[in-house]
């Protein structure tokens, strides 16, 4: 099953406007939601430019990976980034 049919990426901006012109201190949130359960499986908060890059990467992988590969790849990345290896 294609990852796009199992997950969706949701972005919540800390303030209106594009990342490039974000006010200092703004925090954006990127969520990956499992469509079957409505549960958030990955959550990331950070600077607007980083959130923008992350969103592009997530959407790229949603289009090219199946759901098992997508979850394995991003869960592994989240674990490494948080230091819980």
C-alpha positions as CSV (number, residue, x, y, z in Angstrom):
1,X,0.0,0.0,0.0
2,X,1.3,3.4,-0.9
3,X,2.2,5.6,2.1
4,X,0.0,8.4,0.8
5,X,-3.1,6.2,1.4
6,X,-2.1,5.4,5.0
7,X,-0.7,8.7,6.3
8,X,-1.1,12.4,5.9
9,X,1.3,15.3,6.7
10,X,-0.3,18.2,8.7
11,X,1.6,21.5,9.2
12,X,0.5,24.1,11.8
13,X,2.3,27.4,11.7
14,X,3.0,29.4,14.8
15,X,2.0,32.6,13.0
16,X,0.7,33.5,9.5
17,X,3.1,33.8,6.6
18,X,5.8,31.8,4.8
19,X,8.8,30.4,6.6
20,X,11.2,32.7,4.8
21,X,9.6,35.8,6.4
22,X,8.8,34.2,9.8
23,X,9.1,36.4,12.9
24,X,11.9,35.4,15.3
25,X,10.8,32.8,17.9
26,X,8.0,31.4,15.7
27,X,7.6,27.6,16.1
28,X,5.9,25.4,13.5
29,X,4.5,21.9,14.1
30,X,4.7,19.1,11.6
31,X,2.6,16.0,12.3
32,X,2.3,12.7,10.4
33,X,-1.2,11.3,11.0
34,X,-2.2,7.7,10.4
35,X,-5.5,7.9,8.4
36,X,-6.9,4.6,9.6
37,X,-6.8,5.5,13.3
38,X,-6.5,9.3,13.2
39,X,-3.5,9.0,15.5
40,X,-0.4,11.1,15.3
41,X,2.5,8.8,14.8
42,X,5.2,11.4,14.4
43,X,5.3,14.9,15.7
44,X,8.0,17.6,15.3
45,X,8.2,21.2,16.4
46,X,10.8,23.6,15.4
47,X,11.9,26.6,13.4
48,X,9.9,27.5,10.3
49,X,12.6,26.9,7.7
50,X,13.4,23.4,9.2
51,X,9.7,22.6,9.3
52,X,9.4,23.6,5.7
53,X,12.3,21.3,4.7
54,X,10.9,18.5,6.8
55,X,7.5,18.8,5.2
56,X,8.9,18.6,1.7
57,X,10.9,15.5,2.6
58,X,8.0,13.8,4.2
59,X,5.7,14.5,1.3
60,X,8.4,13.2,-1.1
61,X,8.7,10.0,0.8
62,X,4.9,9.6,1.1
63,X,4.8,9.6,-2.7
64,X,7.6,7.1,-3.3
65,X,7.5,4.6,-0.4
66,X,5.0,2.1,0.7
67,X,3.5,2.6,4.2
68,X,5.8,0.1,6.0
69,X,8.9,1.6,4.5
70,X,7.7,5.1,5.3
71,X,7.0,4.4,8.9
72,X,10.3,2.5,9.4
73,X,12.3,5.2,7.7
74,X,10.8,8.1,9.6
75,X,10.5,6.4,13.0
76,X,14.2,5.5,12.8
77,X,15.1,9.1,11.9
78,X,13.0,10.5,14.8
79,X,14.6,8.1,17.2
80,X,18.1,9.0,16.1
81,X,17.3,12.8,16.2
82,X,16.0,12.5,19.7
83,X,19.0,10.6,21.0
84,X,16.9,7.5,22.0
85,X,19.0,5.1,19.9
